[in-house]
Amino acid sequence: MARRKRHWQQKPARSKANSAYEAVSSDRQAEPKKLEVVLKGDVSGTVEAVAASIAGIEVPGVDIRVIQSGVGPIIKSDILMAETGSRLVIGFNVDVVAKLQEHIVSHCVEVRLYKVIYKLVEDTKRLARMQIISAPEEVISGRANVIATFKNKRKGVILGCEITSGTMEVGRRFRVITAMGPVYTGRIESLQIERRQVKTGKTGQQVGLKIDNWKNAKVGDIVECFEPPLGRKEVWQPSCGIFKPGA
């Protein structure tokens, strides 16, 4: 990684994603929390009934809404719409079209499939409640700027990061943040410093962070390590994939 380090020096003094995200973060905290859902069902009557059930969920401080609904299997346009909201797609008695799994994972959208309506409503209410845990209660343990990206041998990417504050440690949760906000959440599986595997990276060091199932990070994004508040659930962030909690 010694050779790569020289190339990493060609970087902006301040991450655009960092400054843009911070500029709007205080305003966003004052706004009501949102849980925006894309909904698909097997027949129109079912879609209307589920949409009405979701609209009837009341969680103080959270605006829950269906931003798009339709009949039939979950298709690519549903995933694209979800990206404009909370990156959440709910399907009732439907499946996902073939060959869409990779797109769902790479764009970090969570698809949840149900066959029992009370389970769907119960889970949606739980996700909404998780939204009201305020971000400032999290412990931000480290922050880094993405200053280079490298192809992984698999389908993911290795992020060349310069740690600007705190530490990054294997096993900690992290998120990738663009100018539009968080776009990916995961757990640090490995760190490298000059091709050497390490457990911890400190302020001022340049590290390689491997992501196996996502590859859309760009130079200028930021990586933030965080710890959820002790004794409380995490703020809900979309998991990247298809899940069948109510099958």
N, C-alpha and C positions, 0 to 999 in steps of 0.2 A: 504493500500500500504506500511505500515511500515515494515511488514515482508518481502515483496518483495525487499525492498530497500537494505537489507543486502545481498541478492543474487546478486544484480546488481553490488556490489563492485568488483566482480570477472570479470574484464574486461581488455583488453589490454590498455597500456598507450596511444597509439595513434591508431586511426582507420586506418586499411589498405586501406579502400576505400578512406579515406580522403587524405592520403599521395600519393596514386597512382593517384588519380584524379588531385591533385595539380601538380604532377610531369609532367603531359602532357598538362595541361590547357594552358600554355603560348604558347606551340608549336601549339596547335590546333587553337588558335586565329590567328596565322599567316597564316594558311591554308585557301584556299577558302571554303566558306560555301557549304554544300551539301544538296540536297533534293533528296533522293533515293526512288524510287517508285516501288512497285509491282503492275502490271497491269493485269486485267482479263477482257475479253470481250466475247460476245455471239458467234461471228464468227471470223475466222482468218482475213478477210478483215477489219473488224472493229478494231480489235486489232492493226493491222498494221497502220491504219489511226490515231488512237488515240496516238499510240506510236510516230508517226511522228509529230503529233501536239505538244506533250509534249517536244520532242526533239527540236522543233522550238521555244520554249519559251526562251527568252533572258532576263535575269536579271543580270546585272553586279555584279560580286563578288559571284555569286551562281552557282554551278555546278548541273544542273538538269538532272537526268538520270533515265531510267527504268532499274532496275537491274534484273527483271524477268517478263516475260509476258506469257500469255497462254489463252486458250479458255475453257469456262465452268465456273461453279460456283466457288466461293472462298472457298478453302478447307484449311485444317490444315497446309499443306506444304507451302502454300502462307503466312500464318501468321508467320511461323517459318523463312521463308526467309526475311520477313519484319523486323523481330527482328535484322537482321544483318545490316539493313540500317537505314532509318529514321522512322521505325515503322509506315509506311503509305501504305495502300493498296487501290487502286482505281479500282472500278468495273464499267463497262459500259454495261447496259442491262443484268446484271446478278445479282444473289442474293448470299447469304451466306448459306452454307450447314447447316442443322439443328444441334442443340446441340453444335455449335461452339461459341456461344455468351459468355459463361463463360470463355472459353480459351482466347478469344480476350480481355476481360476485365482484367483477371488476369495477362496477359502478356503485358498489356498497349499498345495495337496496335490500331491505328485509321483506320477504314474501311469506305470509302466514296463511295457511290453508285450514279451513274448518268444515266440519259437517254437522256440528251441534251449535245452534245459535246462542245458547246461554253461555257456552264456553267462549265464543267469540266476543260477546259483550263483556264478560268478566275480564278477559285478558286485555281488551281495549281500555277498560276503566283502569286496570292496573298500570298500563303504560302511561296513561294520562296522569295518574297520581305521581308517577316517578318524575314527570316533567316539572313538578312544583318544587323539587329540591333545587335550591338556587346554586348556580355555578360557583360563587365565591366561597361556598363551604368546602369545595374540593381543595386538596393540597396539591399545588403544582410543584413537583419535585425537580423538574428540569425542563429546559427549553433549548431548542437547537434550530439553526437555519439549514435548509437543504441547499447545498452548494454544488452538488453533482449527483448524477444518477447513472447507474451501471446495470446492464442486463444481467439477470440471474440465470443460472443454468436451467432453471425450471421456467415457470410462467410469470414469476414475480419480478422484483427489482431490488437492487441494493442502493440505499440512499446514502450518499456521502454527506454527513452532517457536521457542522461546527457547533459545539455546545456553547451557548451564550450565557446560560445561567444554570445553577444547580447541578444535578447529576442525572445520568441515564443508566439504568441498571437492568440486567436481564431479569425477566419475570414481571417487570412493571407494566402497567397499562399505558398506552400512548395513543395520541390521535394526530393525524395529519391535517393541517389547517391551511386553506387557501384564502384568497381575498374574500371569498363568499362564505367562509366559515369552515367548521369541521367537515371533512369528507370521508374520513376513514378512521376506524378505531380498532385497535388490536392489542396484543401483548408482545413485548420484546422477547423474541426467541433466541437471538444471538447478536453480539456486538463484536466488531473487529477494530483494532488499531494497528495500522501497517501490516495487515494480513494476519495478525495475531489475535486469537480469540481472547476476549476479556469479559469480565463480569460487570464492570463499571466504567463509565466514561465521565470525566469531570469537566468543569468549565474551562474553556480554552482549547480542549482537545478536539481532534477531528476523528470521527468514528464512522464505520460502515454499519448500517442497520438493514438487515435483510427482511424483506416482506415476500412471502411465497405466493400469496393468492390475490395480489393487487398490484397494479403497475402504472397508475395514472399520476403519481407524484411528479412535480416539476421543480426545477431550480427556482428558488424564491419562496417556496412553501415553507412552513415551519412545522416542527415536530415538538409536541408537548407531552411530557410524562406527567401523569396525575395519579393521585390516590383518592378513592372515594371516601367520603366522611365516615369515620369509625362508627359502627353501630347503626348505620343507615344504608339504605339501598343506593345504588348508583343512579345518577340521572340516566334515563333511557337513551341509548344511542343505537341506531340500527345495526344489527348483525348482518353480515354479508352472505346471503344465501336463501335457501328455501326451507321452510320449517312447517311441520304438520302437528301443531300442539293440540288441535281439536279434531284430528282424524278419527 
